[in-house]
Amino acid sequence: MEIFQNSKPYRLVAGDAASGRLSHAYLLVCPDERNLRNFLKQLAKLILRADARAARLIDAEGYADCRVFPAAGQRASVAEIKELLDDCYLKPVENDRKLFVLDRVQDMLAPAQNKLLKILEEPPANVYFLLGATNELSVLTTVRSRTKRLELFSFPEEEIAAYLRKKYPFRSDVREIAALSGGAIGRAEELAEGGSLEGAAEEAAQFLAALSPAGIPAAVRRYATKEQSAQFLPLLRLAARDALLYKLGRADLMLSGAREESVRRAAERFSAAALVRALEAIAKTEKDWKSNANVAMSLEMLFVDILEGR
């Protein structure tokens, strides 16, 4: 995945490999659950100095000296970690190094993480570990302290748009999708594989134009689930951004796909400063949800903040 090769984690591991200063263990923190496993395999190729054949096998999770745990979508168990420990002391088959890739570490229970900790403390020579987690909250401090941390929270919008143009050439709205993705490739892919954004974008613009204190309870009920809000909030953020652009006389840069009339009405309700504050409040709410914040409560606070900022 070319876009990942431009990321800071990729460049850091590539630099470590080139200079001969590889860490015995890395922890990649990336909230993009859809692509995390693939990102880990891209890093694995660097650590193992994979040629074309080895790279294909790593992608297919069939390379003898690169074990990937657990099965896709599963959680690594104590039994699997025990298998990993036993395998650590066997010589590599093809390479002069062995690598163990552990996906979804955030889902591993404490007993499995503690068992892994033993080998992280004293790894055999030429044995490396690559851990991936969508967040660090449930990763034991002792595990984190024995790894070199890599973080990838978002990609620039322009890079996501370029990636989407290549992968989804039939989509004419890649700029809008990139703006809605929050910097997450997986989110962008889901939007690109879905339907048109036009109707949903219009709804968000009209919502911003009509939001009132009396309407907050009904709005909270409408978007009370995380799934509904995950679709709505990025569109609300884009509607607020378009309203700000309209306010500043740059309607030519609008992206949401909403009708200009709806965006104009939203822009007329808020000052430029209020729209900037609304954008900050929306971004904060999206970030809070990654820490499992209460959806209904945070939505209510968001809508109140937007109105109070006028």
C-alpha positions in Angstrom: 0.0 0.0 0.0 1.9 3.0 -1.3 0.1 5.5 0.9 1.4 3.7 4.0 5.0 3.8 2.7 4.9 7.6 3.1 3.9 7.3 6.7 6.1 8.1 9.7 6.0 4.6 11.1 7.1 3.1 7.8 9.9 5.6 7.5 11.1 5.0 11.1 11.3 1.2 10.7 12.9 1.5 7.3 15.5 3.8 8.8 16.1 1.4 11.7 16.5 -1.5 9.3 18.9 0.4 7.0 21.1 1.5 9.9 21.1 -1.9 11.6 19.4 -0.5 14.7 16.2 -2.5 14.6 14.3 -2.7 17.9 13.5 -6.2 19.1 9.8 -5.2 19.4 7.6 -2.5 17.9 4.1 -1.4 18.8 2.1 0.2 16.1 -0.9 2.2 17.4 -3.4 2.9 14.7 -7.2 3.2 15.1 -7.8 2.0 11.5 -8.9 -1.5 12.4 -9.7 -2.4 8.7 -6.1 -1.8 7.6 -4.0 -2.4 10.8 -3.1 -5.9 9.9 -2.0 -4.9 6.4 0.1 -2.1 7.8 1.8 -4.6 10.1 2.7 -6.8 7.2 4.2 -3.9 5.3 6.5 -3.3 8.3 7.2 -7.0 8.5 8.7 -6.9 5.0 11.1 -4.2 6.1 12.2 -6.0 9.2 12.8 -9.3 7.3 14.4 -7.5 4.3 11.9 -9.4 2.1 12.5 -10.0 -1.6 9.5 -10.1 -4.0 8.8 -13.8 -3.3 9.0 -13.3 0.5 6.8 -10.2 0.3 4.1 -12.1 -1.5 4.2 -14.8 1.1 4.1 -12.3 4.0 1.0 -10.7 2.4 -0.6 -14.2 2.2 0.6 -15.0 5.8 2.4 -18.0 4.5 6.1 -17.1 5.0 7.8 -19.5 7.3 9.8 -17.0 9.2 6.9 -14.5 9.8 4.2 -15.9 12.0 1.0 -13.8 12.2 -1.2 -14.2 15.2 -4.2 -14.5 15.7 -6.5 -15.4 12.8 -8.0 -12.3 11.3 -10.7 -10.8 13.5 -9.8 -13.0 16.4 -8.1 -12.4 19.8 -4.8 -14.0 20.6 -5.2 -16.6 23.4 -2.8 -17.9 26.1 -2.4 -21.1 24.1 -1.4 -19.1 21.0 1.2 -17.1 22.9 2.5 -20.4 24.3 2.9 -21.7 20.8 4.7 -18.4 19.9 7.1 -18.9 22.8 7.9 -22.4 21.8 8.5 -21.4 18.2 10.8 -18.5 19.2 13.6 -20.9 20.0 13.5 -22.8 16.6 15.9 -21.6 14.0 14.6 -19.6 11.0 13.8 -21.7 7.9 14.7 -19.3 5.1 15.7 -16.0 6.6 18.4 -15.2 9.2 15.7 -13.6 11.3 12.3 -14.6 12.7 9.4 -12.2 13.2 6.2 -12.6 15.1 3.3 -10.3 14.3 0.6 -9.9 16.8 -2.6 -8.1 15.6 -5.3 -6.7 17.8 -3.2 -6.6 21.0 -5.8 -4.3 22.5 -8.2 -7.3 22.7 -5.7 -9.7 24.3 -6.6 -10.6 27.9 -4.1 -9.8 30.7 -3.0 -13.4 31.1 -2.0 -13.6 27.4 -0.2 -10.3 27.6 1.7 -11.3 30.7 2.8 -14.5 29.0 4.0 -12.5 26.0 5.8 -10.2 28.4 8.3 -12.9 29.4 9.7 -13.2 25.8 9.6 -9.5 25.3 11.9 -9.1 28.3 14.5 -11.5 27.1 14.0 -12.3 23.4 16.3 -14.8 21.6 18.9 -13.5 19.2 17.5 -12.5 15.8 13.9 -12.8 16.9 11.7 -9.7 16.5 8.1 -8.8 17.5 5.7 -6.5 15.8 2.6 -5.7 17.8 -0.5 -3.8 16.5 -3.3 -2.1 18.5 -6.1 0.2 17.6 -5.6 1.9 21.0 -3.4 1.6 24.0 -5.9 1.7 26.8 -6.0 -2.1 27.4 -2.4 -2.8 26.5 -0.4 -3.5 29.7 2.1 -0.8 30.7 4.7 -3.5 31.1 4.2 -4.6 27.5 4.2 -1.1 26.1 7.4 -0.3 28.0 9.3 -3.1 26.2 8.4 -2.0 22.7 9.3 0.9 20.5 6.1 2.8 19.9 4.9 3.8 16.5 1.7 5.8 16.0 -0.4 6.5 13.0 -3.6 8.3 13.7 -4.4 9.9 10.4 -3.3 10.6 6.8 -3.4 14.0 5.1 -6.6 14.5 3.1 -4.8 15.0 -0.2 -3.0 11.7 0.2 -6.2 9.9 0.9 -7.9 11.6 -2.1 -5.0 10.4 -4.4 -5.2 6.9 -3.0 -9.0 6.8 -3.6 -8.7 8.0 -7.2 -6.5 5.0 -8.0 -8.5 2.4 -6.1 -12.0 3.7 -6.9 -11.7 5.5 -10.3 -15.5 5.4 -10.6 -16.0 7.8 -7.7 -16.2 11.4 -8.7 -16.4 12.6 -5.0 -13.1 11.4 -3.7 -12.3 14.9 -2.3 -15.5 14.8 -0.3 -14.8 11.3 1.0 -11.3 12.2 2.0 -12.6 15.2 3.9 -15.2 13.0 5.7 -12.7 10.2 6.5 -11.1 11.9 9.4 -7.7 10.8 8.0 -8.5 7.1 8.3 -8.0 5.0 5.1 -10.4 2.3 6.3 -13.2 4.9 6.8 -12.5 6.4 3.4 -12.7 2.9 1.8 -16.0 2.2 3.5 -17.5 5.5 2.2 -16.1 4.9 -1.3 -17.8 1.5 -1.3 -21.1 2.9 -0.2 -23.7 5.0 -1.9 -23.9 8.6 -2.9 -23.1 11.2 -0.2 -25.4 13.9 -1.6 -28.5 13.2 0.4 -26.7 12.7 3.7 -24.6 15.9 3.1 -27.8 17.9 2.5 -29.3 16.5 5.7 -26.2 17.7 7.7 -26.3 21.1 6.2 -30.0 21.5 6.9 -29.4 20.3 10.5 -26.8 23.0 11.1 -29.1 25.6 9.6 -32.0 24.6 11.8 -30.5 23.5 15.1 -32.2 25.0 18.1 -32.2 24.4 21.9 -35.7 22.9 21.7 -34.6 20.5 19.0 -31.6 19.1 20.8 -33.4 16.2 22.6 -34.9 14.9 19.3 -31.5 15.3 17.6 -29.8 13.3 20.3 -32.4 10.5 20.0 -32.1 10.5 16.2 -28.3 10.0 16.3 -28.0 8.2 19.7 -26.2 5.1 18.4 -22.5 5.1 17.6 -23.2 3.7 14.2 -25.6 6.5 13.2 -23.4 9.2 14.7 -20.3 7.8 13.0 -22.0 8.5 9.7 -23.5 11.9 10.8 -20.7 13.7 12.6 -18.1 13.7 9.7 -20.9 15.1 7.5 -21.8 17.7 10.1 -18.0 18.6 10.3 -17.9 19.0 6.6 -21.1 21.1 6.6 -19.6 23.4 9.2 -16.5 23.7 7.1 -18.5 24.6 4.0 -20.5 27.1 5.9 -17.2 28.7 7.1 -15.9 28.8 3.6 -19.1 30.4 2.3 -18.8 32.9 5.1 -15.3 33.8 4.0 -16.3 34.2 0.4 -14.8 30.9 -0.8 -17.8 28.9 -1.8 -15.7 27.6 -4.7 -13.9 25.4 -2.2 -17.0 23.7 -0.7 -16.8 19.9 -0.5 -19.9 18.5 1.2 -22.1 18.1 -1.8 -25.0 19.9 0.0 -27.0 22.5 -1.9 -25.5 25.9 -1.7 -28.8 27.3 -0.4 -28.6 25.0 2.6 -25.0 26.0 3.2 -25.8 29.7 2.9 -28.6 29.4 5.5 -26.2 27.7 7.9 -23.5 30.4 7.3 -26.0 33.1 8.0 -26.8 31.7 11.4 -23.2 31.6 12.7 -20.3 34.0 12.8 -16.9 32.8 11.4 -15.5 32.4 14.9 -18.6 30.4 15.9 -18.1 28.0 13.0 -14.4 27.6 13.9 -15.5 26.7 17.5 -18.1 24.3 16.1 -15.5 22.5 14.0 -13.2 22.2 17.1 -16.2 20.8 19.1 -17.1 18.3 16.5 -13.4 17.1 16.2 -13.2 16.8 20.0 -16.4 14.7 20.1 -15.1 12.4 17.4 -11.9 12.0 19.4 -13.8 11.3 22.7 -15.7 8.5 21.1 -12.4 6.7 20.4 -12.1 6.5 24.2 -15.7 5.0 24.5 -17.3 8.2 25.6 -21.1 8.2 26.2 -22.6 8.9 22.8 -25.9 10.5 23.9 -24.2 12.7 26.5 -21.4 13.8 24.2 -23.9 14.6 21.4 -26.0 16.7 23.7 -22.9 18.6 24.9 -21.8 19.1 21.3 -25.1 20.5 20.1 -25.2 22.9 23.1 -21.6 24.0 22.4 -22.5 24.7 18.8 -25.4 26.9 19.7 -23.7 28.7 22.6 -20.8 29.6 20.3 -23.0 31.8 18.1 
